[in-house]
Amino acid sequence: MRVVFLTWEYPPRVVGELSWLIQSQVERLRRRGLRIELVTISDTGYYVEEPAHGLRVTRVSSPSSPHSSLITWIVSINTEVARVVADLYHSGTEELVLHSHDWHFAPASTTLKRSLKIPWLASIYSLEQHRSLNPNSPLSSCIRTIEWHMVRDCDAVHVNSDWMRSEVRNILSFDGDVRVLDASSDIWEEEMLKLYRVLVRS
């Protein structure tokens, strides 16, 4: 089994705390023998790096520019992310699991799940309602729509706390299952590996 992490930030690209959280998750899962393919954003162009055994990082950039908004930029990058993951899917015989982090690569994940039947786990660390200073703006409304579709299209939703589970259910009007796996827990990687296996078998 290979797990494809999709995240819009990963060191050395640091926008907020998510970058360091993802790095910690990757290292913990690698120590358990899991092979991880990580796809993230590059600010300097497409390239692939293998910084350590069990981890390959592919950094992609938008195939077109300039962009009029965050949404056109992220949608453009999603086309590259879908292409990279499709290549990974066809490059080996191991089962793949998609693990996206927040909303940025939900469009690509939906496409890959539906076209290639790759199981998809969506981790949510914050919602647009929490992040935005103007949650009723057109930009925030668009991101909330992506989040709304994300929790309904993915195969499993993961959050770090009971509070966030309640926020996902209330803000996104979602009555489906939301798994709480606290990343600070000593057994986080064991429980995450169990969840990946369930998704592969389903």
Backbone as CSV, one residue per row, in Angstrom:
resi,resn,N_x,N_y,N_z,CA_x,CA_y,CA_z,C_x,C_y,C_z
1,MET,0.843,-1.193,0.000,0.000,0.000,0.000,0.880,1.246,0.000
2,ARG,0.528,2.194,-0.856,1.154,3.514,-0.864,0.088,4.558,-0.542
3,VAL,0.459,5.532,0.251,-0.462,6.614,0.579,0.044,7.894,-0.078
4,VAL,-0.851,8.570,-0.791,-0.508,9.818,-1.457,-1.024,10.975,-0.615
5,PHE,-0.096,11.704,-0.003,-0.449,12.902,0.747,-0.592,14.064,-0.239
6,LEU,-1.697,14.783,-0.141,-1.912,15.987,-0.943,-2.021,17.167,0.010
7,THR,-1.046,18.070,-0.064,-1.026,19.205,0.854,-0.479,20.431,0.142
8,TRP,-1.057,21.580,0.428,-0.625,22.780,-0.290,0.628,23.378,0.316
9,GLU,1.042,22.883,1.487,2.312,23.351,2.045,3.052,22.193,2.703
10,TYR,4.359,22.215,2.504,5.246,21.216,3.076,6.647,21.812,3.043
11,PRO,7.420,21.662,4.114,8.746,22.313,4.138,9.565,22.014,2.885
12,PRO,10.256,23.008,2.336,10.484,24.343,2.881,9.382,25.362,2.589
13,ARG,8.298,24.942,1.916,7.189,25.884,1.696,6.320,25.898,2.954
14,VAL,6.412,26.960,3.715,5.692,27.068,4.982,4.783,28.286,4.915
15,VAL,3.479,28.034,5.004,2.498,29.113,5.023,1.972,29.302,6.450
16,GLY,1.784,28.187,7.139,1.293,28.206,8.518,1.752,26.952,9.237
17,GLU,0.997,26.573,10.258,1.373,25.422,11.066,1.154,24.087,10.343
18,LEU,0.310,24.074,9.320,0.007,22.823,8.629,1.263,22.158,8.078
19,SER,2.187,22.946,7.583,3.416,22.406,7.005,4.148,21.507,7.995
20,TRP,4.305,21.996,9.233,5.043,21.218,10.240,4.229,20.027,10.721
21,LEU,2.910,20.167,10.771,2.058,19.053,11.176,2.149,17.909,10.170
22,ILE,2.114,18.254,8.884,2.211,17.227,7.850,3.580,16.561,7.891
23,GLN,4.628,17.332,8.075,5.965,16.749,8.161,6.056,15.747,9.307
24,SER,5.481,16.081,10.439,5.483,15.171,11.584,4.709,13.894,11.273
25,GLN,3.550,14.026,10.631,2.751,12.852,10.274,3.513,11.944,9.317
26,VAL,4.148,12.543,8.319,4.918,11.766,7.349,6.016,10.977,8.046
27,GLU,6.763,11.622,8.929,7.866,10.939,9.606,7.356,9.811,10.490
28,ARG,6.279,10.012,11.177,5.739,8.964,12.050,5.255,7.759,11.251
29,LEU,4.608,8.008,10.123,4.123,6.904,9.296,5.262,6.186,8.586
30,ARG,6.276,6.929,8.165,7.450,6.298,7.539,8.152,5.360,8.504
31,ARG,8.229,5.743,9.771,8.868,4.879,10.769,8.118,3.578,10.953
32,ARG,6.837,3.569,10.579,6.050,2.343,10.638,6.122,1.553,9.336
33,GLY,6.967,2.000,8.414,7.191,1.257,7.177,6.275,1.623,6.033
34,LEU,5.490,2.672,6.174,4.562,3.052,5.110,5.296,3.848,4.035
35,ARG,5.031,3.528,2.777,5.570,4.267,1.638,4.642,5.438,1.347
36,ILE,5.196,6.654,1.348,4.388,7.844,1.138,4.851,8.583,-0.111
37,GLU,3.890,8.916,-0.951,4.090,9.799,-2.094,3.428,11.120,-1.725
38,LEU,4.211,12.172,-1.616,3.656,13.454,-1.204,3.656,14.409,-2.394
39,VAL,2.499,14.995,-2.662,2.360,15.950,-3.764,1.985,17.293,-3.160
40,THR,2.770,18.313,-3.500,2.550,19.632,-2.924,2.860,20.712,-3.950
41,ILE,2.797,21.949,-3.520,2.961,23.090,-4.416,4.411,23.549,-4.424
42,SER,4.873,23.894,-5.609,6.191,24.506,-5.772,6.018,25.948,-6.211
43,ASP,6.831,26.814,-5.668,6.815,28.207,-6.102,7.834,28.471,-7.204
44,THR,8.585,27.426,-7.598,9.670,27.630,-8.573,9.595,26.703,-9.777
45,GLY,8.565,25.856,-9.865,8.460,24.954,-11.005,8.390,23.502,-10.581
46,TYR,8.024,22.639,-11.530,7.836,21.213,-11.259,9.165,20.514,-10.982
47,TYR,9.201,19.710,-9.915,10.359,18.841,-9.700,10.023,17.755,-8.686
48,VAL,10.846,16.701,-8.692,10.653,15.546,-7.816,11.891,15.392,-6.946
49,GLU,11.680,15.058,-5.690,12.803,14.826,-4.789,12.517,13.606,-3.921
50,GLU,13.542,12.879,-3.568,13.420,11.744,-2.656,14.351,11.996,-1.482
51,PRO,13.880,12.761,-0.484,14.771,13.150,0.600,15.090,12.027,1.574
52,ALA,14.282,10.978,1.584,14.521,9.898,2.549,13.837,8.631,2.067
53,HIS,14.319,7.499,2.554,13.715,6.217,2.200,12.240,6.215,2.612
54,GLY,11.403,5.758,1.710,9.983,5.668,2.009,9.204,6.934,1.746
55,LEU,9.849,7.944,1.175,9.159,9.198,0.890,9.652,9.784,-0.421
56,ARG,8.707,10.091,-1.294,9.022,10.842,-2.508,8.117,12.062,-2.546
57,VAL,8.706,13.205,-2.782,7.960,14.458,-2.820,7.946,14.973,-4.253
58,THR,6.760,15.242,-4.766,6.607,15.862,-6.078,5.999,17.246,-5.879
59,ARG,6.708,18.255,-6.366,6.243,19.638,-6.219,5.786,20.147,-7.585
60,VAL,4.579,20.665,-7.633,4.007,21.125,-8.895,3.677,22.605,-8.805
61,SER,3.676,23.235,-9.957,3.279,24.641,-10.022,2.176,24.791,-11.058
62,SER,1.533,25.926,-11.054,0.445,26.171,-11.988,0.964,26.177,-13.417
63,PRO,0.264,25.505,-14.337,0.708,25.497,-15.727,0.413,26.798,-16.466
64,SER,-0.301,27.710,-15.818,-0.604,28.985,-16.477,-0.557,30.112,-15.454
65,SER,-0.312,31.307,-15.943,-0.283,32.492,-15.083,-0.394,33.737,-15.975
66,PRO,-0.786,34.882,-15.440,-1.134,35.108,-14.032,-2.559,34.649,-13.739
67,HIS,-2.945,34.695,-12.469,-4.285,34.291,-12.061,-5.005,35.459,-11.414
68,SER,-6.294,35.500,-11.637,-7.085,36.616,-11.132,-7.490,36.426,-9.682
69,SER,-7.407,35.185,-9.168,-7.809,34.943,-7.781,-7.167,33.664,-7.275
70,LEU,-7.274,33.461,-5.984,-6.805,32.223,-5.369,-7.483,31.007,-5.987
71,ILE,-8.754,31.133,-6.317,-9.508,29.992,-6.834,-8.989,29.575,-8.206
72,THR,-8.756,30.517,-9.108,-8.260,30.124,-10.431,-6.863,29.517,-10.328
73,TRP,-6.069,30.012,-9.401,-4.721,29.457,-9.178,-4.802,28.018,-8.662
74,ILE,-5.641,27.775,-7.658,-5.695,26.451,-7.056,-6.340,25.446,-8.014
75,VAL,-7.345,25.873,-8.780,-7.963,24.966,-9.750,-6.958,24.587,-10.827
76,SER,-6.159,25.536,-11.263,-5.121,25.251,-12.253,-4.113,24.236,-11.711
77,ILE,-3.691,24.405,-10.470,-2.751,23.460,-9.870,-3.389,22.083,-9.692
78,ASN,-4.687,22.044,-9.431,-5.369,20.755,-9.284,-5.252,19.893,-10.542
79,THR,-5.207,20.532,-11.707,-5.050,19.739,-12.931,-3.700,19.031,-12.943
80,GLU,-2.651,19.712,-12.460,-1.326,19.101,-12.385,-1.278,18.014,-11.320
81,VAL,-1.924,18.249,-10.197,-1.963,17.250,-9.127,-2.651,15.976,-9.614
82,ALA,-3.761,16.115,-10.307,-4.468,14.937,-10.827,-3.584,14.169,-11.806
83,ARG,-2.848,14.883,-12.650,-1.947,14.216,-13.607,-0.847,13.446,-12.885
84,VAL,-0.233,14.064,-11.872,0.850,13.414,-11.132,0.339,12.158,-10.425
85,VAL,-0.799,12.262,-9.772,-1.320,11.096,-9.040,-1.746,9.999,-10.001
86,ALA,-2.299,10.354,-11.153,-2.645,9.337,-12.148,-1.394,8.603,-12.618
87,ASP,-0.296,9.332,-12.807,0.974,8.685,-13.171,1.442,7.738,-12.066
88,LEU,1.303,8.145,-10.817,1.684,7.277,-9.697,0.819,6.019,-9.678
89,TYR,-0.452,6.193,-9.942,-1.382,5.065,-9.960,-0.967,4.026,-11.004
90,HIS,-0.554,4.504,-12.165,-0.200,3.590,-13.253,1.248,3.099,-13.183
91,SER,2.028,3.632,-12.217,3.450,3.282,-12.156,3.757,2.090,-11.265
92,GLY,2.770,1.564,-10.577,3.032,0.431,-9.681,1.803,-0.434,-9.521
93,THR,1.965,-1.519,-8.787,0.860,-2.460,-8.580,0.270,-2.361,-7.175
94,GLU,0.926,-1.611,-6.289,0.409,-1.475,-4.927,-0.872,-0.639,-4.915
95,GLU,-1.727,-0.945,-3.937,-2.930,-0.134,-3.749,-2.541,1.283,-3.346
96,LEU,-3.284,2.252,-3.855,-3.084,3.646,-3.474,-4.232,4.118,-2.584
97,VAL,-3.901,4.970,-1.630,-4.901,5.685,-0.842,-4.579,7.168,-0.956
98,LEU,-5.581,7.985,-1.259,-5.411,9.434,-1.270,-5.672,9.973,0.129
99,HIS,-4.778,10.830,0.603,-4.988,11.496,1.888,-4.760,12.987,1.677
100,SER,-5.872,13.717,1.524,-5.776,15.160,1.299,-5.868,15.892,2.632
101,HIS,-5.235,17.063,2.678,-5.178,17.842,3.916,-5.769,19.225,3.646
102,ASP,-6.934,19.470,4.257,-7.760,20.651,4.024,-8.298,20.653,2.582
103,TRP,-8.831,21.785,2.128,-9.696,21.804,0.954,-8.979,21.941,-0.388
104,HIS,-7.716,22.316,-0.379,-7.047,22.805,-1.588,-7.050,21.823,-2.759
105,PHE,-6.923,20.525,-2.472,-6.858,19.550,-3.550,-8.082,18.645,-3.591
106,ALA,-9.186,19.136,-3.064,-10.434,18.378,-3.141,-10.909,18.161,-4.582
107,PRO,-10.817,19.157,-5.487,-11.256,18.893,-6.866,-10.484,17.752,-7.534
108,ALA,-9.160,17.750,-7.389,-8.366,16.660,-7.966,-8.711,15.331,-7.314
109,SER,-8.912,15.344,-6.004,-9.216,14.103,-5.283,-10.543,13.510,-5.729
110,THR,-11.529,14.369,-5.926,-12.829,13.892,-6.409,-12.684,13.239,-7.783
111,THR,-11.941,13.887,-8.669,-11.720,13.343,-10.012,-11.011,11.998,-9.956
112,LEU,-9.965,11.897,-9.150,-9.184,10.658,-9.056,-9.992,9.539,-8.429
113,LYS,-10.764,9.857,-7.418,-11.603,8.829,-6.794,-12.609,8.266,-7.795
114,ARG,-13.246,9.154,-8.542,-14.308,8.705,-9.449,-13.754,8.007,-10.684
115,SER,-12.633,8.493,-11.213,-12.125,7.926,-12.465,-11.273,6.677,-12.249
116,LEU,-10.469,6.661,-11.173,-9.555,5.542,-10.945,-9.951,4.683,-9.754
117,LYS,-11.036,5.048,-9.080,-11.534,4.281,-7.925,-10.499,4.215,-6.803
118,ILE,-9.793,5.321,-6.575,-8.819,5.391,-5.485,-9.538,5.857,-4.226
119,PRO,-9.447,5.110,-3.125,-10.095,5.569,-1.892,-9.475,6.869,-1.396
120,TRP,-10.318,7.716,-0.787,-9.904,9.076,-0.440,-10.282,9.411,0.996
121,LEU,-9.260,9.760,1.785,-9.432,10.254,3.145,-9.161,11.757,3.148
122,ALA,-10.093,12.527,3.696,-9.927,13.980,3.788,-9.718,14.378,5.240
123,SER,-8.562,14.979,5.543,-8.308,15.517,6.881,-8.630,17.006,6.880
124,ILE,-9.363,17.436,7.894,-9.763,18.839,8.003,-9.185,19.398,9.297
125,TYR,-8.403,20.463,9.166,-7.772,21.100,10.318,-8.420,22.438,10.655
126,SER,-9.014,23.066,9.664,-9.760,24.303,9.877,-10.768,24.436,8.746
127,LEU,-11.739,25.304,8.935,-12.752,25.558,7.923,-12.690,27.026,7.510
128,GLU,-13.163,27.312,6.312,-13.137,28.684,5.813,-13.881,29.624,6.759
129,GLN,-14.928,29.133,7.401,-15.682,29.939,8.354,-14.791,30.422,9.497
130,HIS,-13.774,29.614,9.838,-12.841,29.998,10.907,-11.752,30.940,10.394
131,ARG,-11.313,30.727,9.167,-10.132,31.428,8.658,-10.430,32.825,8.129
132,SER,-11.589,33.008,7.549,-11.867,34.222,6.782,-12.290,35.391,7.667
133,LEU,-11.776,36.559,7.325,-12.235,37.783,7.984,-13.559,38.266,7.398
134,ASN,-13.886,37.736,6.204,-15.139,38.107,5.544,-15.768,36.834,4.979
135,PRO,-16.360,35.987,5.847,-16.857,34.680,5.404,-17.997,34.727,4.397
136,ASN,-18.583,35.904,4.186,-19.671,36.022,3.209,-19.197,36.547,1.860
137,SER,-17.901,36.743,1.695,-17.370,37.217,0.421,-17.513,36.127,-0.645
138,PRO,-17.487,36.497,-1.926,-17.562,35.471,-2.980,-16.452,34.427,-2.882
139,LEU,-15.231,34.864,-2.547,-14.125,33.914,-2.421,-14.398,32.904,-1.314
140,SER,-14.786,33.376,-0.130,-15.050,32.468,0.983,-16.250,31.566,0.697
141,SER,-17.241,32.100,0.031,-18.412,31.280,-0.324,-18.004,30.145,-1.257
142,CYS,-17.112,30.440,-2.202,-16.626,29.403,-3.116,-15.857,28.329,-2.361
143,ILE,-14.979,28.730,-1.443,-14.201,27.752,-0.677,-15.120,26.913,0.208
144,ARG,-16.127,27.532,0.810,-17.069,26.764,1.634,-17.815,25.743,0.779
145,THR,-18.117,26.097,-0.460,-18.781,25.136,-1.355,-17.865,23.951,-1.646
146,ILE,-16.587,24.217,-1.860,-15.627,23.131,-2.077,-15.559,22.239,-0.847
147,GLU,-15.521,22.847,0.346,-15.499,22.061,1.585,-16.768,21.216,1.724
148,TRP,-17.906,21.803,1.376,-19.195,21.094,1.466,-19.175,19.853,0.589
149,HIS,-18.708,20.006,-0.648,-18.638,18.858,-1.553,-17.571,17.863,-1.107
150,MET,-16.470,18.352,-0.564,-15.371,17.481,-0.154,-15.829,16.426,0.855
151,VAL,-16.550,16.852,1.896,-16.931,15.890,2.934,-17.953,14.881,2.411
152,ARG,-18.654,15.230,1.357,-19.643,14.318,0.789,-19.050,13.400,-0.279
153,ASP,-17.979,13.839,-0.932,-17.375,13.036,-1.994,-16.333,12.049,-1.473
154,CYS,-15.660,12.393,-0.373,-14.582,11.518,0.104,-15.151,10.266,0.768
155,ASP,-14.274,9.294,0.990,-14.687,8.029,1.623,-14.636,8.094,3.139
156,ALA,-13.846,8.995,3.689,-13.767,9.161,5.142,-13.282,10.564,5.449
157,VAL,-13.801,11.113,6.550,-13.401,12.437,7.021,-12.662,12.261,8.336
158,HIS,-11.523,12.926,8.456,-10.715,12.859,9.686,-10.514,14.249,10.245
159,VAL,-10.635,14.375,11.568,-10.330,15.609,12.279,-9.517,15.261,13.519
160,ASN,-8.948,16.292,14.146,-8.085,16.068,15.309,-8.791,16.176,16.648
161,SER,-10.034,16.659,16.660,-10.694,16.892,17.951,-12.205,16.746,17.836
162,ASP,-12.839,16.521,18.988,-14.295,16.463,19.035,-14.898,17.810,18.644
163,TRP,-14.204,18.905,19.012,-14.705,20.233,18.661,-14.755,20.403,17.149
164,MET,-13.694,19.981,16.458,-13.691,20.131,15.006,-14.738,19.217,14.364
165,ARG,-14.937,18.036,14.908,-16.005,17.179,14.384,-17.355,17.902,14.474
166,SER,-17.598,18.551,15.602,-18.851,19.295,15.760,-18.935,20.447,14.769
167,GLU,-17.813,21.146,14.519,-17.803,22.248,13.569,-18.076,21.760,12.145
168,VAL,-17.466,20.640,11.758,-17.697,20.078,10.422,-19.173,19.733,10.253
169,ARG,-19.744,19.121,11.267,-21.155,18.731,11.174,-22.071,19.951,11.111
170,ASN,-21.786,20.955,11.927,-22.672,22.122,11.994,-22.485,23.060,10.815
171,ILE,-21.247,23.432,10.524,-20.991,24.436,9.480,-21.254,23.878,8.088
172,LEU,-20.885,22.602,7.872,-21.059,22.003,6.550,-22.334,21.171,6.446
173,SER,-23.157,21.219,7.482,-24.432,20.476,7.503,-24.215,19.014,7.111
174,PHE,-23.227,18.402,7.741,-22.807,17.047,7.387,-23.181,16.089,8.500
175,ASP,-23.979,15.071,8.160,-24.400,14.114,9.182,-23.713,12.760,9.035
176,GLY,-22.688,12.692,8.199,-21.953,11.444,8.019,-20.922,11.233,9.117
177,ASP,-20.181,10.131,9.002,-19.177,9.769,9.994,-17.965,10.693,9.888
178,VAL,-17.512,11.211,11.022,-16.295,12.016,11.101,-15.388,11.362,12.140
179,ARG,-14.227,10.851,11.696,-13.305,10.155,12.591,-12.437,11.155,13.347
180,VAL,-12.354,10.996,14.651,-11.476,11.828,15.468,-10.222,11.027,15.794
181,LEU,-9.095,11.460,15.243,-7.793,10.863,15.552,-6.847,12.009,15.883
182,ASP,-6.542,12.174,17.140,-5.716,13.281,17.599,-4.261,13.044,17.216
183,ALA,-3.691,13.938,16.410,-2.318,13.767,15.934,-1.292,13.823,17.060
184,SER,-1.670,14.343,18.222,-0.735,14.381,19.350,-0.743,13.087,20.160
185,SER,-1.636,12.173,19.804,-1.740,10.905,20.531,-0.583,9.968,20.188
186,ASP,-0.165,9.169,21.163,0.918,8.204,20.944,0.520,7.082,19.989
187,ILE,-0.782,6.880,19.820,-1.237,5.789,18.951,-1.815,6.314,17.640
188,TRP,-1.553,7.585,17.319,-2.125,8.179,16.109,-1.752,7.390,14.861
189,GLU,-0.467,7.066,14.689,-0.059,6.393,13.459,-0.650,4.992,13.358
190,GLU,-0.790,4.299,14.495,-1.402,2.970,14.475,-2.857,3.048,14.017
191,GLU,-3.597,4.021,14.554,-4.993,4.180,14.175,-5.137,4.655,12.731
192,MET,-4.214,5.492,12.278,-4.267,5.968,10.896,-4.000,4.819,9.927
193,LEU,-3.037,3.969,10.253,-2.758,2.812,9.406,-3.966,1.886,9.331
194,LYS,-4.660,1.706,10.434,-5.885,0.898,10.429,-6.927,1.506,9.497
195,LEU,-7.057,2.827,9.546,-8.036,3.500,8.691,-7.667,3.347,7.221
196,TYR,-6.391,3.491,6.887,-5.957,3.287,5.501,-6.329,1.873,5.018
197,ARG,-6.081,0.876,5.870,-6.378,-0.515,5.480,-7.872,-0.710,5.259
198,VAL,-8.688,-0.103,6.098,-10.141,-0.197,5.922,-10.555,0.407,4.580
199,LEU,-9.968,1.544,4.243,-10.309,2.201,2.984,-9.895,1.353,1.779
200,VAL,-8.756,0.708,1.857,-8.289,-0.146,0.750,-9.223,-1.338,0.569
201,ARG,-9.715,-1.883,1.672,-10.587,-3.067,1.589,-12.015,-2.743,1.194
202,SER,-12.433,-1.499,1.387,-13.849,-1.170,1.144,-14.160,-1.041,-0.347
